[in-house]
Amino acid sequence: WISSSGSYVNKFEEAFASYCGVKYGVAVCNGTVAIHLALAALGIGKGDEVIIPSFTMIATAFAVCYTGAVPVFVDADKETFNIDVTKIEEKITNRTKAIIPVHIFGNPCNMGKICEIAEKHNLYIIEDAAEAHGAEFDGKKTGSFSDIASFSFFANKNLTTGEGGMVVTDNEEYYKKCKYYKNMCFPVDAPRVYSHENIGFNYRMSNLHAAIGLAQTEKADAYRTMRINNSKIYIEQLSDCPGIIFQKDQPNGLNVHWMNAIIIDPIKYGHTKDELIEHLKINGIDTRLLFVSMHRQESLKKFGCDCSGDYPVTDWLSKNGFYLPSASGLKAEQISYICEIIRKFKK
């Protein structure tokens, strides 16, 4: 059974939902469509607005655009890099239907405050937990705070199926809608007929990918520990290097450190971000740039998003930051080598 009809799809859905502390999981073919499916299950569409962070992977914004709704941006918090919860309410209008907090680099958002805001304004919450498998806030795992949540299992994630995603929820109605919409709107609990009442999507996950996902879920805590330990080594070895700034953990949160991002203060460090990236490359160390702010995306301007205003923290992150190697399987001596190159270049 290679196709989505195989038994491992259900097994993976049940195992991963249980890991997140929720009742239901719906496996899909990638993390972007997981967000879209979640939005569709909540009935969000044309004329609606959805609040998202300005500092995120553009997939968050694109998924909102797929529904016909409009993403509205909120700047990042300078310490956690997550959405600045103190700026959310000023972006809420009578068209706002939902908030999508993104747990950036595995650092959980302040879900306590976000839940308060959503309840006050009668808004849905859709957690974008693509980067945060196993992260926790106040002892609860990401994916369990919202009406519905989405995960990615892309190749570089803490848990991976190569390509893949998952929607998780405690709400049976949303669960059934996701199952319905992801499979071309074929009946969920009835014989297959080829008369379709709604526009559906082909977002199924194959049995092969689900089998990999089930095995990954069984090792989830081990992978989480590996990422956390790798981040500790980076922080310990670079904490005394002036001009190197790390993401700070969310208070009451458990950061699973999907990526080890650093921000360069060129005055204190003595070199720019680009100069350090080039020096690392010369020494055999690959890096990646951080996200570019949503308000600077030409595609979103063309779509009709309001890209006016200033997002200074997001621009600061984009201008001065990049990822260091972050794979779970990195050895301590490899991380030490990277840190040594960074320290020596400072000198």
C-alpha positions in Angstrom: 0.0 0.0 0.0 2.0 2.9 -1.3 -0.9 5.4 -1.7 -2.8 7.3 1.0 -5.1 4.3 1.6 -2.4 2.5 3.6 -2.7 1.9 7.3 0.4 3.9 8.3 -1.4 7.2 7.5 -3.9 6.6 10.4 -1.2 5.3 12.7 0.9 8.4 12.1 -2.0 10.8 12.6 -2.9 9.1 15.9 0.6 9.0 17.2 1.5 12.5 16.3 -1.8 14.0 17.6 -1.2 12.1 20.9 2.4 13.5 21.0 1.0 17.0 20.7 -1.7 16.3 23.4 -4.7 16.6 21.1 -7.4 14.2 19.9 -7.1 14.4 16.1 -4.5 14.6 13.4 -4.9 14.9 9.6 -1.8 14.1 7.6 -1.2 16.1 4.4 1.5 16.5 1.7 3.3 19.6 3.1 3.2 22.2 5.8 1.9 25.0 3.6 -1.2 23.1 2.6 -1.7 22.2 6.3 -2.2 25.9 7.1 -4.5 26.3 4.1 -6.5 23.3 5.1 -6.9 24.7 8.7 -8.1 28.0 7.3 -10.6 26.3 5.0 -11.9 24.2 7.9 -12.6 27.4 9.8 -14.5 28.9 6.9 -12.0 31.8 6.4 -12.2 33.4 3.0 -12.6 36.5 0.8 -13.2 39.7 2.8 -11.6 38.3 6.0 -8.3 39.4 7.5 -5.9 37.1 9.3 -3.1 38.5 11.6 0.3 36.9 11.1 3.9 37.9 12.1 5.9 40.0 9.7 8.9 37.8 10.5 8.0 34.3 9.2 8.4 32.0 6.2 6.2 33.3 3.4 4.2 30.1 3.4 2.2 31.5 6.3 1.1 34.5 4.2 0.6 32.5 1.0 -1.8 30.0 2.7 -4.0 33.0 3.9 -3.9 34.3 0.3 -5.1 30.9 -1.1 -8.4 31.4 0.8 -8.9 34.9 -0.6 -8.5 36.4 2.8 -5.8 39.1 3.4 -2.8 38.6 5.8 -2.2 41.5 8.2 1.3 41.9 9.6 2.6 42.4 13.1 6.3 43.2 13.9 8.5 40.7 15.8 9.6 40.8 19.4 13.4 41.7 19.5 14.3 39.1 22.1 12.2 36.0 21.2 11.8 36.8 17.4 8.2 35.8 17.7 5.1 37.9 17.0 5.1 41.0 19.4 1.9 40.3 21.4 1.8 43.9 22.6 1.1 45.0 19.0 -1.6 42.5 17.9 -4.6 44.4 19.1 -3.8 47.5 17.2 -4.1 45.5 14.0 -7.6 44.0 14.8 -10.5 45.3 12.7 -14.1 44.2 12.2 -12.8 42.0 9.4 -10.3 40.1 11.5 -11.2 36.5 11.8 -8.0 34.8 13.1 -4.5 35.1 14.5 -1.7 32.8 13.3 1.1 32.8 15.8 4.3 31.2 14.4 6.6 29.5 16.8 9.8 30.9 15.2 12.8 28.5 15.1 11.1 26.3 17.7 10.6 29.0 20.3 7.0 28.9 21.5 5.0 32.2 21.3 3.4 33.7 24.4 0.2 31.6 24.0 -1.3 32.7 27.3 -1.5 36.3 26.0 -2.5 35.4 22.5 -5.4 33.2 23.8 -6.5 36.1 26.0 -6.6 38.4 23.0 -8.4 35.9 20.8 -11.1 35.3 23.4 -11.6 39.0 24.0 -12.1 39.7 20.3 -13.8 36.4 19.4 -11.0 35.3 17.0 -9.8 31.9 15.9 -6.2 30.8 16.7 -4.3 28.7 14.1 -0.9 27.8 15.4 1.8 27.6 12.7 4.0 25.1 14.5 6.0 24.1 11.4 9.3 24.7 13.2 8.2 23.7 16.7 7.6 19.9 17.1 7.6 19.2 20.8 8.1 22.8 22.0 6.2 23.7 25.1 4.6 26.7 26.8 3.5 26.4 30.4 4.0 22.7 30.2 1.7 22.2 27.2 3.0 21.3 23.7 2.6 23.6 20.8 -0.4 22.6 18.7 -2.6 22.2 21.7 -3.4 25.9 22.4 -5.4 26.7 19.3 -8.6 25.9 17.6 -6.5 24.1 15.0 -2.7 23.9 14.3 -0.4 23.0 11.5 3.0 21.3 11.3 5.6 20.7 8.6 7.7 17.6 8.1 10.0 19.1 5.5 13.5 17.5 5.2 15.1 20.1 7.6 12.6 19.9 10.3 13.2 18.3 13.7 10.8 15.5 12.6 10.7 14.8 8.9 9.0 12.8 6.2 11.0 14.5 3.5 7.9 16.3 2.4 4.7 16.3 4.5 2.6 18.1 7.0 -0.1 17.6 9.6 -3.2 19.5 10.9 -4.0 18.8 14.6 -7.1 19.8 16.6 -9.3 18.8 19.6 -12.4 19.8 17.6 -14.2 16.9 15.9 -16.0 19.2 13.5 -12.8 20.8 12.2 -11.2 17.4 12.1 -13.9 16.0 9.8 -13.8 19.1 7.6 -10.1 18.7 7.2 -10.5 15.0 6.2 -13.2 16.0 3.8 -11.5 18.9 2.1 -8.1 17.3 1.8 -9.4 14.4 -0.2 -11.3 16.2 -3.0 -14.4 16.4 -0.8 -15.2 12.7 -1.1 -17.5 11.6 1.7 -15.6 10.9 4.9 -17.9 8.2 6.4 -19.7 6.9 3.4 -19.0 5.0 0.1 -17.1 7.0 -2.5 -19.3 8.6 -5.1 -18.2 11.0 -7.8 -20.7 13.8 -7.1 -18.9 16.6 -5.2 -20.8 19.2 -3.3 -17.8 21.5 -2.5 -14.5 22.5 -4.0 -11.9 20.2 -2.4 -8.1 19.7 -2.5 -5.7 16.8 -3.2 -3.6 17.2 -0.1 -3.2 13.6 0.8 0.0 12.1 2.3 1.2 8.8 1.0 1.5 5.6 3.1 5.3 5.6 2.5 5.7 9.1 3.9 3.4 8.3 6.9 5.5 5.2 7.7 8.6 7.4 8.0 6.6 9.9 10.0 5.5 7.3 12.5 9.1 6.1 13.0 10.1 9.8 13.5 7.4 10.4 16.0 8.6 7.4 18.1 12.0 9.2 18.3 10.6 12.7 18.8 11.9 13.3 22.3 15.4 12.1 21.3 15.6 14.5 18.3 14.3 17.3 20.5 17.1 16.6 23.0 19.7 16.6 20.3 18.6 20.0 19.0 18.5 21.5 22.5 21.9 20.2 23.3 23.4 21.5 20.1 22.0 25.0 20.8 23.5 24.9 24.3 27.0 24.3 22.9 26.6 27.2 20.5 25.5 29.6 23.3 28.1 28.4 25.7 31.0 28.8 23.2 29.9 32.1 21.7 28.4 33.9 24.8 31.6 35.8 25.4 32.0 36.9 21.8 31.0 40.5 21.5 28.5 41.3 18.8 26.9 37.8 18.6 23.2 37.9 19.6 21.1 34.8 20.1 17.3 34.4 20.2 16.1 34.4 23.8 13.8 31.7 25.0 10.1 32.6 25.6 9.5 32.8 29.4 7.7 29.7 30.6 8.5 28.0 27.3 10.6 25.1 26.1 12.5 26.1 22.9 13.3 23.1 20.7 15.8 25.1 18.6 14.9 24.1 15.1 17.4 26.6 13.8 20.4 28.3 15.5 20.1 31.8 14.3 22.5 34.5 15.3 22.3 38.3 14.8 25.5 40.3 14.2 26.1 43.7 15.7 28.7 44.8 13.2 30.1 47.6 15.5 30.7 45.2 18.4 31.8 42.3 16.3 33.9 44.2 13.9 32.5 42.6 10.7 29.2 42.6 8.9 26.9 39.6 8.6 27.9 39.2 5.0 31.6 39.3 5.8 31.2 36.6 8.4 29.0 34.4 6.1 31.8 34.6 3.4 34.5 33.8 6.0 32.5 30.8 7.2 32.0 29.6 3.5 35.8 29.8 2.9 36.2 27.5 5.9 33.7 24.9 4.7 30.7 26.1 6.8 27.4 26.6 5.1 24.8 29.1 6.3 21.3 30.4 5.3 19.8 33.9 5.4 16.8 34.7 7.6 13.3 35.5 6.4 12.6 38.8 4.6 9.7 40.8 6.1 6.3 40.2 4.8 5.8 43.9 4.1 8.8 43.8 1.6 7.4 40.9 -0.4 6.4 42.0 -3.9 4.0 39.1 -4.3 2.0 40.2 -1.3 2.0 43.8 -2.5 0.5 42.5 -5.8 -2.1 40.5 -4.0 -3.3 43.7 -2.2 -1.8 43.4 1.2 -1.2 46.6 3.2 2.6 46.7 3.1 2.9 50.2 4.4 4.2 51.1 7.8 7.4 50.2 9.6 8.5 46.8 11.0 11.9 47.7 12.5 12.5 44.6 14.4 11.8 42.3 11.5 14.0 44.4 9.2 16.8 44.3 11.8 16.6 40.5 12.0 16.6 40.2 8.2 19.5 42.6 7.8 21.8 41.3 10.4 21.0 37.6 11.0 21.6 34.2 9.5 21.4 30.5 10.4 24.3 28.4 11.6 24.3 24.7 10.8 21.5 23.2 12.9 21.0 19.5 12.0 20.1 17.1 14.8 23.1 14.9 14.0 25.8 17.6 14.3 28.7 16.4 16.5 30.0 18.6 19.4 33.4 18.9 17.7 31.8 20.2 14.6 29.9 22.9 16.5 33.1 23.7 18.4 34.9 24.1 15.1 32.2 26.5 13.8 32.4 28.6 17.0 36.2 28.7 16.8 36.1 30.1 13.3 33.6 32.8 14.4 35.7 33.8 17.5 38.9 33.9 15.6 37.4 36.1 12.8 36.3 38.5 15.5 39.9 38.8 16.8 
